């Protein structure tokens, strides 16, 4: 059965500039905003539309750009927005349009991928719906963006991961915690002012949860209501009942929530910010927030009480099954280790590594390197420079990644341009702790890898382009926790032509291509 769909160009005019904000009511700090707003306005479109982001750079002295996180950009690798990987960026005082065909539905987000603009506020939600209908019925749709917001801008914020060892001790970090720890922010306001969620009796609500922060994880729960996961990172799943969910940096989850049959009493929802990057500190890490689930003005909202489920490890995305029941991919044609580590140099500078290489951006965007080779088969990993940490993939190969975290903190690993199947998890050196997926592994674009742990991921190299894989903790990426996959450079040369507008931005910035 064919359903006619009216496709459209959905345009947003966004000016990026610096503003001053006082998110926590105390610290007046510099931020990067879209049209003067933190976070950027909600972007919505439908399957088959073309999303057009008309971007004007009003920042002083630095390029900018936008990455639509989770959007595959198949055929439009040049609109992926990764600075000095797929673009030079939009020059100061200039403007450019990203024109992205939307061939997928789900919950995504848009953020900066240049310098530290994303950690300073350049981020916001993107929702793509299906005009022909969603897999599940619901009466209303709530979008909740969860962020960590630091008391100081990125150039002066305090981060124990990159601090000199002499001053990175727990006791030192806990002094004046309000100057160091982030607060939790929901839909652009402090978690202390969390908005109400109005519920009507017998209604069903889709609650889209997005962790668009830069460092911290979040737990989420609702008192006295059934909650079922139906989506993770844009991929619809079969219903799975949960008492709470956990979102690492960059992850998204949708839950269906069934309202009670009567409107006689109110309830609460809870979200808790936490991280193993910073030392634990009562009231700061973890830090609990709550908002009202409001049925009636005739009843009070119960006093907040931390959900007991937050102390239990009951949520695991390995348990999810995709709605389309896509089977596990066949044995891999290519396998790659992705060994995540960090260490201090002789001068006490922290660096992060994948496979022993601390990533550094090239002088010319790598997309031009991939497109510029002569097509004689000579292109290789080394063609991109050692510190770009590139792996060349053959078109349509099944690729398996063994992602091992030998660091002491959890890393949310994100792959651009692909959804990967999560096929196995375990503890390094402990064969008894291995957990395997079902025949139908869940697909995501961002996966949490705990300390001394590993995951096995599998994907098909069906999207020709240059695609980053990196830790989505912004500071860790800046310290080198990135690599690149160059998928099918021979097919890239046949199918991808970088628009002149992007090349012109390179020339304005002073990059010779």
N, C-alpha and C positions, 0 to 999 in steps of 0.2 A: 504493500500500500504506500503510495507516495503522497506526502503532505506538502502542499505549496507553502513556501516560507518567503515572506517579504523581507529581503535583506536591505540594510540601510548603512549609511555612513554616520557613525556616532562620533561627533566631534566635541572635544573639550579644549578650551583655550586656557592654558596654564602659564602663569608667570612665576618664575622661581626667584625668590629674593630672600634676604636676611630680615628677620624681625627680632624684637626683644619680647620674651615671654617670661611669666612667673608662674609656671605650672603648679609648683608646690606651695605657692603663696609666700615664699620667702626669698628664693634665689632668682633674681632678674638676670636672665642669660640670653645669649645669642642663639638663634635657631634658624633653620632653613625651611621656608614655607612656600606653599602654592597659593597664589592669589591672597596672600596674607593669612592663610589658615594653617593650623596644626591640628590633626594630620590633614593631608590633602583631601579635597572633597571626594565623596564616594563616586566611583565611576561604574556605570551599569550599561550593559549591552546584551544582545541576544546572539545565539548561535547563527553563524552566517553573516553577521554584520562585519563591517570594517571599523575597527577602533582607530580614531584619528586623534592623536595627542599633539596639539599645536603648542609647542614649547618655546617660551621666550626666556632667555637667560639674563636676569637683572642682578646677578651676583657680581661682585667686583673682583676682577683679576683671576677668575678660575672657570674652567669649562664645567658643564653639567650634562646630565642625561638621565634617561629613565629606563629601568628594567622592569618589564611586566612579568613578575615572578610566577613561574608555572605555565606561562603561555609558550607553546612550543615553537612558534615562529618558523614553521616548516616552509622553506622557500624564501624566508625573509630574515635570515640569520643576521643581516646588517641592522635590523631593528631590535636586536636583543638588548641593547643599551649598556653592555659591559665596556667600561672605559678602557681604551687602548687594547682591547681584545677584538671587539666587533665595530668599534667606532672611536673617533678621536674625541667626541663630545660636541656639545653646542657651545660655541665660543661666547665669551662675555659680550653682552650687548647685541647678540644675534638671536635668530629664531629658526626653528626647523620643525617639521611635522614627522611624527612616527605614524605610519599607516599599516596597521596590523590586522590581517584577516583572522577572524575568530572561528576556528574549526573545532572548538571544544567548549564544554560548559563547566560550571563549578565556581568555587570560591578561590580567588586569587588576590594578588596585591601588586602595587606599583611602588618602586622605591629607587632612590639614587644609587648609582654604581660608580661614582667618581669621588675620590678623596674620602672625607668622613661626612658627606652631606646626609647620608641615610641615618647615621647615628644622631645627627642633629635635627631630625624631624622630617626629612624628605621621604615620606612614606604614606600610603593610604590604601584602602580596599578597592578591589575590582571584582564585580559580580557578573558572571555570564550565565544567562538562563536560556532554556529551550522553549521557543514559542509553541512547539508541538506538545509540550507537557514534560513535567519532571517525573522521575521514577516513583516518587511518593507524593501523596496529596497532603497539603497543609493549608491552614487558614491564613497564616501571616508569617512574615519572614523578618527576623531580627538579625542585624549585623552588629557584632560586638568586636571592636578592635582593641587588643590588649597590648600595651607598650610598657617598657621600662624607660623612665625619664630621669636622667642624671641631673644633679644640682648645678653642674657646670658643663660648658660646651666641650666638645671632644678634644680641643687643643690643650685644655687644662684639667680635664677629668682625671680622676685617680683610679688606676687599674692595677690590682696586685699582680696580674699575670705578666705585665710589662714593666713593673716597678723594679728598681735595683733590689737585689736580694736583701741587702742590709736594712731596707725600710719596708719590706713586703711581709713582715711577720703578722700573725693574727692580731697580736696585742696592739701593734702600731696601727693596723688598719681599722681596728674597732674604736680608736680615739676619734671623737667628733663624728660619729657615724652619719649624721645628717648631711655632712659635707662630702660623703663618699658613696653611700648606697643610693641606688635609684628608687624612686617611688613607682607604684603601679598606676597606670593611666588607662582609662576605658573610654573609648569614643571621644578622645581629645580632652577629657577632664580628669582631675585627680580621682583616684579610687575612693578617696574619702567622700566624694560627691557623686558616687555611682548612680546612674539613672535608674528609674523604675522600669520594670517590664510589665506592662498592663496585660493581664490574662482575662479571658472570658470563659465561663463554664463550658466544658465539653469541647473546647476548641483544641486544635493541634497546631503547634508552632515549630517552625524551623529556626533554630538559633545557630547562626554562622559565627564561629569563633576563629579569630585570626591573631596569631602572635606576630605582630609587626615590629617587635622590639629588636634590640641589637645584642643583648647579652643574656637575659634572664628567661627562665621557663615559667609556665603558669599551670596551675591546677584549676579546674572549674567544676562546680556541682550546683544542683538545685535541690533544696529541701523538699521532701514529701511529694516528689513527682517522678513518674517514669521517664527515663531518658534513654534514647537509642541513637547510636552513631549511624549515620547514613552516608557520610562522605568524609574523605581525608585527602587533602591537597588536590582538590578538583576531581577526584575519582569517586564515583558513587559506589557505595558498598551495600551489601545486604544488611538488614537491621541487626544490630547487636546491642543488647541491653547493658548499660553501664551505670555505676553509681557516681563516677567522676571520669574526667578525661585529663590528659596531660598534653600540653603543647610546647614543644621546643621552639627555639627561635625560627621563624619563617614558616612554621607549620600551620595548617588550617584544618578544622574539624567542624562538620555540621552535625547537630543532634536534633532529633524530633522529640518534642516534649508534649505530653498529653496533659491538658488542664484538668483540674478536678471537676466533678459534676455540679458542685455548688459554689456559690460566691459568698460564703459566710465568713471566710478567714483568709488572711494574707500569708505570704511565705517569704523566703529569702533565697537569693542565689549568692554564690561565693566564688571569688577568684583569689588565688594566692600566688604571689610572686616569689620565686626562689631561684637559686643558682648555686652550683658548686665551684664557680669561678671565684667568688668572694667567700670569706670566712662566714660561718653562721653567726648571727647576732640577733638576740631576741627583739622582736618588733621591727626589724629591718630585713633580715634574711633568715627564715621566711617572713613575709608580711601579708596578713590576711585583710581582704576587703569584702564588702557585701553590699547588695542592693535589694530593693523590695521587688517581690513578685506580687503585684497588686491586683486583687479581685474587687475590693470594696473599700470605700472610704469610711464605712461604719465599723471597721475593725482595725486594731493596731497591727503593726508589723512586729513579729516576735523579735526578741533580743537576739543578736548574732551569736552563733555558737559554731566553732570550727568543726567541719564535717570529719567524723572519724575515719571515713574512707580515704582521706588525704594521707593517712599514715600507712596505707596498704598499697602494695604494688599490684593492683588488679587490672590496670589498663595496659594492653600491649597491642600495637597495631599488627603484629604477626597473627593475631586472632581474627582479624577482619578478612572478609571475603568480598572481592569486587562484585558489583551488581551484574556485570556482564559475564562473570565466571570465565574470564580468559585463563586458559590453562598455563601452567608453568612452561616457560620457553625451553626449547630443546637444549641438550648439552652445548656448552659454549664453543664457538669457533676461535675466540680469543679470550684470554684470562689475564687480569692485571691485579697486582697487589697495590693497595692504597694504604700505606703505613703512616699513621698520624703520630707525630711526636713534637716535643718542644725541649729546648735546653738553653742554657745561658752561655754566652761567649766568654772569652778570657777577660773582656772588658765589662762583664756583668750586664750585657745587653741580651734580652730575651729574643729568641727567634723560634718560629714554628716551621715545621717541615712536613712534606709528604714524600715518602721514599728517600729521605735524606736531603731533599732539595727545598730550600726556602725560596718561594716564588717571588719573582720580580717582574713588573710589567715591561713589555718591549718598548722600543722607541717608535715603532710603527705598528699599528694594530695588526694582530696576527691574521685577521681575515684577508688582508692584502698579501701576506706571505703565502697563505694557502692558495689564493687565486692567481698569484703571479708566477708560480713555478711552470716549467716548460711542458709538463705532462709526459715526461719521458720515464716516469717511474722513479725518479731520483729523490723525490720528497720523502723525508723521514722525520722521526722525532727530533733529530738534531737540527733539522732545518729551521726550527723555531727558537733555537738558543737554549742552552742548558737550563737557565733559571725560569724559563716559561714552562718547563716540566710537562711537555706535550707528549701525547700518545696518539699516533695516527691509526684510525680504524678503517677497515674495509667496508664498503657499502653493503648493508643488510646482514652483516655478521651479527651473531648472537654473542654478546659480551658479558662476561662475569667479572665482578669486582669483589675482591676480598678486602674489606675495609677494616683494618685493625687499629685500635686506639691504644697505644702504649704510653699515652699521656695520663695525667692525674685528674683531668676534668672531662666532663661530657662535651662532645662536639656534635652539633647539628650539621650534617653534611648534605649539601645541596648540589644537584646536577642540573645545569641549564639544558633546555632543549629536549628533555626526555622525561618520561615516567619510568622508574625502575621497579621491578618486582623484588620484594623482600622475601628471600627464600630460606634464610637461616640466621639465627643469632646464637651467640655463645660467649663463654668466658675463656679468655686465652689460657691454654694449658689445662683446661678442665673438660674432658670429653663428656663427662656426666651432665654438664650444664647445657648441652646443645639442644636447641629448639628449632624445629623445621616447620615451614609453612605447610598448608594443605596443598592439594593439587591445583588450587586456584589462589596464587599468592596475591596479597594486596599490593597495589602500585601506589607509589608516592613520588614526590620530587625532593623531599627532604627527610632524612632519617637520623634519629638520635643514636649515637654510639658512645656508650659509657666507658669510663676508665677500665683498662685491662680487659676490654671486650672487643667483639668483632661482629660484623654483619656480612652476609653474602648477598649481593645484589645482581640482578640480571636484567639486561635491556637489549633491544635490537637497535643497531646503528642505522636507523632508517630516516635520519634527519641530517642531510649533508650540511656541514657548517663547523665553525669553531666554537666549542662550548666549554665554559668553565665548570670545574667542580671545586667546591671550596667549603670551608667551615663558615657558617652564617653568623657566628659571633664576629661582629665587625672588627674588633681589635685583633682577633686571631688571623683574620684574612689579611689585615694590614701587616702582620708580622710574618706572613709568608705561607699560610695554610691554604694553598690553592694549587691547582694543576689544570691542564687543558686536554680535552679530547678533540682531535681534528678528524671529523667524520667524513669519509669519502671525498677527499680533495679533488679527485678526478671528476666526480659528479658535480661538485661545487663549480668547477670551471665551465661546465656545460649549462648549468641551471641558475646560477646566481650572478646577478649584475648589480653592483653597488650603485645606488642612485647618486647622481651628481651632487645633490644637496648635501649628502654626507661627506663626499670628497671635498666640497667647498668649505665645510667646517674644519676639516683637517688643514686646509691651506690657511684659513683665518687664524688658526691656533699656532701655525708655524711648523706643522708636520709635513714632511715631503713624502708623497706616496707614489 
